[in-house]
Amino acid sequence: MRNLLRFLALGLALLGAVAAHAAQPTSIRAILITASNDKAESDPRLKPYEAELQRNLVFSSFRFVNESSAPIPANGRSTLQLADGHALELEVEKGGGVRVRVVWTHRGAAMMTTSLPLRAGAPAVLVRRGGKDDNVPVVLVFAR
């Protein structure tokens, strides 16, 4: 009986720790980049992400524009303001891991709506190609 009570107490403690971890806010960081087919050196601030950018995109160079970050409460919402009227409306979705619903807007107009599974340290790459390949906006999204 004593062992059963210890086991139940341990189980309740573990459940409490899991619930507390799940209720913690998620910190989201986004980097706005412009991609181009112009032959130029990529921005040195993007060096850690250059391989990911080259693997996912067919552009020759990448330029750092700006970045923003914000905490999002569990099952909550937040908005990241980026340069030139770009913004990300973020909502943490229920489920295992960190999954975020993203609405990318530019000057109030929706450019993209998607759901991203995020892993710590691994960026998700969002790109919205226009009619030209000059200065195409790209956003890297990270969970911390």
C-alpha positions in Angstrom: 0.0 0.0 0.0 2.8 2.4 0.9 4.5 1.7 -2.5 1.2 2.4 -4.3 0.9 5.7 -2.6 4.5 6.6 -3.5 3.8 5.6 -7.1 0.6 7.7 -7.2 2.4 10.7 -5.7 5.3 10.4 -8.2 2.8 10.1 -11.1 0.9 13.3 -9.9 4.2 15.2 -9.6 5.2 14.2 -13.1 1.8 15.2 -14.5 2.1 18.5 -12.8 5.5 19.1 -14.3 4.3 18.2 -17.8 1.3 20.5 -17.4 3.4 23.4 -16.2 5.8 22.9 -19.1 3.0 22.8 -21.6 1.5 26.1 -20.1 4.8 28.0 -20.6 4.9 30.6 -23.3 6.7 29.8 -26.6 9.2 32.4 -27.8 9.0 33.0 -31.5 11.7 34.8 -33.5 11.4 35.8 -37.1 14.0 37.2 -39.6 12.9 39.1 -42.7 15.2 38.6 -45.6 15.2 39.7 -49.2 16.3 37.2 -51.8 17.5 38.0 -55.3 19.1 36.5 -58.3 21.6 39.3 -58.4 25.1 38.0 -58.2 26.2 39.4 -54.8 27.7 38.2 -51.5 25.0 37.0 -49.0 24.7 39.1 -45.9 27.2 37.8 -43.2 24.4 37.9 -40.6 22.7 35.1 -42.5 25.8 32.8 -42.5 24.3 30.4 -39.9 21.2 29.9 -42.2 22.8 30.1 -45.6 22.8 26.3 -46.2 19.1 26.1 -45.3 18.3 29.1 -47.6 20.3 27.6 -50.5 18.6 24.2 -50.0 15.1 25.6 -50.0 15.3 28.5 -52.4 16.7 29.1 -55.9 18.1 32.5 -55.4 21.7 33.7 -55.7 21.9 36.1 -52.7 20.2 36.9 -49.5 20.1 40.2 -47.6 19.1 40.6 -43.9 16.4 43.2 -43.5 15.4 43.0 -39.8 14.2 40.7 -37.1 11.6 40.6 -34.3 10.7 38.2 -31.5 7.9 37.8 -28.9 6.6 35.3 -26.4 3.3 33.6 -27.2 1.3 32.3 -24.2 0.3 28.6 -24.5 -2.7 28.5 -26.8 -2.3 32.2 -27.2 -1.6 34.8 -29.9 0.9 37.4 -30.8 2.0 39.6 -33.7 5.5 40.2 -34.8 6.1 43.5 -36.7 8.8 43.4 -39.4 10.1 46.0 -41.7 8.3 47.5 -44.8 4.9 46.7 -43.5 5.4 43.0 -43.1 3.9 41.3 -40.0 3.4 37.8 -38.7 0.2 37.0 -36.8 1.0 33.9 -34.7 -1.2 31.5 -32.8 0.1 28.4 -30.9 -1.9 25.4 -31.9 -2.8 22.5 -29.5 -0.9 19.3 -29.9 2.5 17.7 -29.4 5.5 19.9 -29.9 5.4 23.5 -31.0 3.0 24.1 -33.9 2.2 27.7 -34.9 -0.5 29.0 -37.2 1.0 31.9 -39.1 -0.7 34.6 -41.1 1.9 36.7 -43.0 0.6 40.1 -44.0 2.1 42.9 -46.0 0.6 46.4 -45.3 -2.5 44.7 -44.0 -3.1 42.3 -47.0 -2.7 38.6 -46.3 0.2 37.1 -48.2 0.2 33.6 -46.7 -1.6 31.5 -44.1 0.0 28.3 -43.0 0.6 26.0 -40.0 4.2 25.3 -39.1 5.7 22.6 -36.8 8.7 24.3 -35.2 11.8 22.7 -33.7 14.2 24.6 -31.4 17.1 25.9 -33.5 15.7 24.8 -36.9 14.2 27.6 -38.9 11.0 27.2 -41.0 11.3 29.1 -44.3 8.5 31.1 -45.7 8.7 32.7 -49.1 6.2 34.6 -51.3 7.4 34.9 -54.9 6.0 37.8 -56.9 6.2 38.4 -60.6 9.9 39.3 -60.4 12.9 37.7 -58.8 14.2 41.0 -57.5 14.0 41.4 -53.7 11.6 38.6 -52.9 10.6 38.6 -49.3 11.6 35.6 -47.2 10.9 35.0 -43.5 12.8 32.5 -41.2 10.7 31.5 -38.2 12.2 30.0 -35.1 10.9 28.6 -31.8 12.9 29.1 -28.6 
